[in-house]
Amino acid sequence: MKKILPLAVIVVSIVILVPVVKTTTLELSKRSAEEKLGYVPSRGILKILSLDHRALLGDWLFFKVMTYYGGKIDPNLGGTGRNIEYYNMYRFLDTASFLDPYNIDIYYFAEAVFTWGIGRIREVNRILERGLKYRTWDHYIPFFIGFNYFYFLKDYENASRYLKKVAEMTRSSFYASLASRMMYEAKRTDVAIGFLKNMIREIRQEGLRRNLMVRLKALEGVSIIEKAILQFQHRYGRRPNSIEELVKTGLLKGIPEDPYGGRFYIASDGRVRSTSKFAFQRKNDRSNKDRKSR
């Protein structure tokens, strides 16, 4: 009976997967190499079929996502950063973390791509919560979750709760102090800069590191302007009408460059924004947005 059971599993696996593989192969053959992300079966099926090789299968799924995404964003490979199958990528990552919840690279990738890139914060937190359950020694997972609550969701109570957990795990006064600061909506840009610097130091995927460094440079430009605005308000008792006014008063030596190719400006709500919306734009898009901001 023990010998019959594995054989039955193999037979059922073939019956289930052969039609799927044929259909998927036919569809993918019509698509270019960088678009061949493909189809991922349900987690239940993969759990049964992978037997003792769940981690290996999870790593393979994650590798497919990285290869696909790299081909989409790397200009040397013809990537333009457009028409990316984010939903399918998320399904692959969710399944990969289910099969191999100990793989830290999955969580770094999800945090780097799906938060800053497309704003799917709650979906990323769901994957990170899985990592928190298994990587109980790793303080980076609750740090990511806490930062997401703070910076993106503006949920300062939950942000503080996760940062306190980080402080307990690391016994670091820095994280304890940061947890208390997250109860207030202050210095959000500087907190984001610190977060990105920390992530850039730790992340291993070179393509993601380059993308985060661009984001970091943009936020550093925002921070410089924000500090000049505070000085202007303290000196003149009002908000500046434009960034150019900050330059004229000598509070800014010059307008920082937006690495995404846009132009910084002070919005009607007083916040520093950019015509690029902190994403790379095509030349036509950029010229149109520049005209609208004037």
C-alpha positions as CSV (number, residue, x, y, z in Angstrom):
1,M,0.0,0.0,0.0
2,K,2.8,2.4,0.8
3,K,4.3,1.9,-2.6
4,I,1.0,2.3,-4.4
5,L,0.3,5.8,-2.8
6,P,3.4,7.6,-4.3
7,L,2.6,6.0,-7.7
8,A,-1.0,7.2,-7.5
9,V,0.2,10.7,-6.7
10,I,2.5,10.7,-9.8
11,V,-0.3,9.5,-12.0
12,V,-2.8,12.1,-10.7
13,S,-0.1,14.8,-11.1
14,I,0.5,13.9,-14.8
15,V,-3.3,13.9,-15.5
16,I,-3.6,17.3,-13.9
17,L,-0.5,19.0,-15.2
18,V,-0.2,17.8,-18.8
19,P,-3.1,19.8,-20.2
20,V,-2.0,22.8,-18.2
21,V,1.6,22.6,-19.4
22,K,0.5,22.1,-23.0
23,T,-1.9,25.2,-22.9
24,T,0.7,27.3,-21.1
25,T,3.5,26.3,-23.4
26,L,1.5,27.2,-26.5
27,E,0.5,30.6,-25.0
28,L,4.1,31.4,-23.9
29,S,5.5,30.4,-27.2
30,K,3.7,33.4,-28.7
31,R,5.3,35.8,-26.3
32,S,8.8,37.4,-26.1
33,A,11.4,36.0,-23.7
34,E,11.0,38.7,-21.0
35,E,7.3,38.2,-20.9
36,K,7.3,34.5,-20.2
37,L,6.2,34.6,-16.6
38,G,3.5,32.0,-17.3
39,Y,0.9,30.3,-15.1
40,V,1.3,29.1,-11.5
41,P,-1.0,26.3,-10.3
42,S,-2.8,26.7,-6.9
43,R,-0.8,26.4,-3.8
44,G,-2.7,23.3,-2.7
45,I,-1.8,21.4,-5.9
46,L,1.9,22.5,-5.7
47,K,2.1,21.5,-2.0
48,I,1.0,18.0,-3.0
49,L,3.1,17.7,-6.1
50,S,6.3,19.1,-4.6
51,L,6.4,16.5,-1.8
52,D,9.8,17.1,0.0
53,H,11.0,19.7,-2.5
54,R,8.7,22.6,-1.5
55,A,11.6,25.0,-0.8
56,L,13.3,24.2,-4.2
57,L,10.0,24.8,-6.1
58,G,9.5,28.0,-4.2
59,D,13.0,29.2,-5.1
60,W,12.3,28.4,-8.7
61,L,9.1,30.4,-8.8
62,F,10.9,33.3,-7.2
63,F,13.7,33.0,-9.8
64,K,11.1,33.2,-12.6
65,V,9.7,36.4,-11.1
66,M,13.2,38.0,-10.9
67,T,14.1,37.0,-14.4
68,Y,10.8,38.3,-15.8
69,Y,11.0,41.6,-13.9
70,G,14.6,42.1,-14.8
71,G,13.8,41.8,-18.4
72,K,11.0,44.3,-18.1
73,I,13.0,47.1,-16.4
74,D,16.6,46.6,-17.6
75,P,17.1,48.8,-20.7
76,N,20.1,46.7,-21.7
77,L,17.6,43.8,-22.2
78,G,15.1,46.1,-24.0
79,G,13.0,46.7,-20.9
80,T,10.9,49.8,-20.8
81,G,9.2,49.3,-17.4
82,R,5.8,49.1,-19.1
83,N,3.1,46.4,-19.4
84,I,4.4,44.5,-16.3
85,E,2.1,41.7,-15.1
86,Y,2.1,42.8,-11.5
87,Y,-0.9,40.7,-10.5
88,N,0.7,37.6,-11.9
89,M,4.0,38.5,-10.3
90,Y,2.3,38.8,-6.9
91,R,0.6,35.4,-7.3
92,F,4.1,33.9,-8.0
93,L,5.6,35.6,-5.0
94,D,2.7,34.7,-2.7
95,T,3.1,31.0,-3.8
96,A,6.9,31.1,-3.5
97,S,6.7,32.4,0.1
98,F,4.1,29.8,0.9
99,L,6.4,27.0,-0.4
100,D,9.6,28.5,1.1
101,P,8.7,31.0,3.8
102,Y,12.3,31.2,4.9
103,N,13.7,32.9,1.7
104,I,14.4,36.4,2.8
105,D,14.9,37.6,-0.8
106,I,11.2,37.1,-1.5
107,Y,10.4,39.7,1.2
108,Y,13.0,42.2,0.0
109,F,11.7,41.9,-3.5
110,A,8.1,42.3,-2.6
111,E,8.9,45.3,-0.4
112,A,11.0,47.0,-3.0
113,V,8.7,46.5,-6.0
114,F,5.1,46.4,-4.8
115,T,5.2,49.3,-2.3
116,W,7.2,52.0,-3.9
117,G,6.3,50.9,-7.4
118,I,2.5,50.4,-7.4
119,G,1.4,51.0,-3.9
120,R,0.0,47.5,-3.0
121,I,0.9,47.9,0.6
122,R,-1.6,45.6,2.3
123,E,-0.9,42.8,-0.2
124,V,2.8,43.1,0.6
125,N,2.1,43.1,4.4
126,R,0.2,39.9,4.0
127,I,3.3,38.2,2.5
128,L,5.5,39.8,5.2
129,E,3.3,38.5,7.9
130,R,4.0,35.0,6.6
131,G,7.7,35.7,6.9
132,L,7.2,37.0,10.4
133,K,5.6,33.7,11.4
134,Y,8.6,31.6,10.2
135,R,11.6,33.9,10.4
136,T,11.1,34.6,14.1
137,W,14.7,35.7,14.6
138,D,14.7,38.3,11.7
139,H,14.0,41.8,12.8
140,Y,13.9,43.1,9.2
141,I,10.4,41.6,8.6
142,P,8.6,43.5,11.4
143,F,10.7,46.6,10.4
144,F,9.3,46.4,6.9
145,I,5.8,46.0,8.1
146,G,6.1,48.8,10.6
147,F,7.5,51.1,8.0
148,N,4.7,50.3,5.6
149,Y,2.1,51.1,8.2
150,F,3.9,54.4,9.0
151,Y,4.9,55.8,5.7
152,F,2.3,54.4,3.2
153,L,-0.8,53.7,5.3
154,K,-0.3,56.4,8.0
155,D,-1.4,53.9,10.6
156,Y,0.9,55.1,13.4
157,E,-0.5,52.9,16.1
158,N,0.3,49.7,14.2
159,A,3.6,51.2,13.0
160,S,4.7,51.8,16.6
161,R,3.6,48.3,17.6
162,Y,5.8,46.6,15.0
163,L,8.8,48.9,15.7
164,K,8.5,48.1,19.4
165,K,8.8,44.4,18.4
166,V,12.0,45.3,16.4
167,A,13.4,47.2,19.4
168,E,12.8,44.1,21.6
169,M,14.4,41.8,19.1
170,T,17.5,43.9,18.6
171,R,17.7,45.6,22.0
172,S,18.4,48.8,20.1
173,S,17.6,52.2,21.5
174,F,17.4,53.5,17.9
175,Y,14.4,51.4,17.1
176,A,12.8,52.2,20.5
177,S,13.2,55.9,19.7
178,L,11.9,55.4,16.2
179,A,8.8,53.5,17.5
180,S,7.9,56.5,19.7
181,R,8.4,59.0,16.8
182,M,6.1,57.0,14.6
183,M,3.2,58.0,16.8
184,Y,3.4,61.4,15.2
185,E,3.1,62.5,11.7
186,A,6.5,64.2,11.5
187,K,9.7,63.9,9.5
188,R,8.1,61.2,7.3
189,T,10.6,61.9,4.5
190,D,13.6,61.6,6.7
191,V,12.3,58.3,8.1
192,A,11.8,57.1,4.5
193,I,15.4,58.1,3.6
194,G,16.7,56.2,6.6
195,F,14.6,53.2,5.6
196,L,15.9,53.2,2.0
197,K,19.5,53.5,3.0
198,N,19.2,50.5,5.3
199,M,17.4,48.5,2.6
200,I,20.1,49.4,0.0
201,R,22.8,48.2,2.3
202,E,21.1,44.8,2.8
203,I,19.5,44.0,-0.6
204,R,21.3,41.6,-2.9
205,Q,19.6,42.1,-6.2
206,E,21.6,44.7,-8.1
207,G,18.7,45.8,-10.3
208,L,16.5,46.5,-7.3
209,R,19.4,48.3,-5.5
210,R,19.8,50.7,-8.5
211,N,16.0,51.4,-8.5
212,L,16.0,52.1,-4.8
213,M,19.0,54.4,-5.1
214,V,17.1,56.5,-7.6
215,R,14.2,56.6,-5.2
216,L,16.6,57.6,-2.4
217,K,18.0,60.5,-4.5
218,A,14.5,61.8,-5.2
219,L,13.5,61.7,-1.5
220,E,16.8,63.5,-0.6
221,G,15.8,66.3,-3.0
222,V,12.4,66.5,-1.4
223,S,13.9,66.6,2.1
224,I,16.2,69.5,1.1
225,I,13.3,71.5,-0.2
226,E,11.1,70.7,2.8
227,K,13.7,72.0,5.2
228,A,14.1,75.2,3.2
229,I,10.3,75.6,3.4
230,L,10.3,75.3,7.2
231,Q,13.1,77.9,7.4
232,F,11.1,80.2,5.1
233,Q,7.9,79.8,7.2
234,H,9.9,80.6,10.4
235,R,11.4,83.7,8.8
236,Y,8.4,85.1,6.9
237,G,5.4,83.6,8.7
238,R,3.9,82.1,5.6
239,R,4.5,79.4,3.0
240,P,6.6,80.2,0.0
241,N,4.7,80.6,-3.3
242,S,7.2,78.4,-5.2
243,I,10.5,76.7,-5.0
244,E,12.0,79.5,-7.0
245,E,11.1,81.9,-4.1
246,L,13.2,79.7,-1.8
247,V,16.1,80.2,-4.2
248,K,15.6,83.9,-4.5
249,T,15.7,84.3,-0.7
250,G,18.9,82.2,-0.5
251,L,17.4,79.4,1.5
252,L,18.1,77.1,-1.4
253,K,21.3,77.2,-3.4
254,G,19.5,75.7,-6.4
255,I,16.5,73.4,-7.1
256,P,17.5,69.8,-6.6
257,E,17.3,67.5,-9.6
258,D,14.5,64.9,-9.8
259,P,16.3,61.7,-11.0
260,Y,13.1,60.6,-12.6
261,G,13.3,63.5,-15.0
262,G,10.5,65.6,-13.6
263,R,10.5,69.0,-11.8
264,F,9.9,69.6,-8.1
265,Y,7.1,72.0,-7.1
266,I,5.1,73.0,-4.1
267,A,1.6,71.7,-4.4
268,S,-1.5,73.5,-3.1
269,D,-1.5,71.4,0.1
270,G,2.0,72.6,0.8
271,R,3.7,69.3,0.1
272,V,6.7,68.9,-2.2
273,R,5.8,67.0,-5.3
274,S,7.2,66.3,-8.7
275,T,5.8,66.3,-12.2
276,S,7.3,62.8,-12.6
277,K,5.2,61.5,-9.7
278,F,8.4,59.7,-8.8
279,A,8.3,57.3,-11.8
280,F,10.2,57.3,-15.0
281,Q,8.3,59.0,-17.8
282,R,8.5,58.9,-21.6
283,K,9.7,62.2,-23.2
284,N,6.2,63.1,-24.5
285,D,4.6,62.4,-21.1
286,R,7.3,64.5,-19.4
287,S,6.9,67.5,-21.6
288,N,3.1,67.5,-21.2
289,K,3.3,67.3,-17.4
290,D,5.9,70.1,-17.4
291,R,3.5,72.4,-19.3
292,K,0.7,71.5,-16.9
293,S,2.8,72.4,-13.8
294,R,3.6,75.9,-15.1
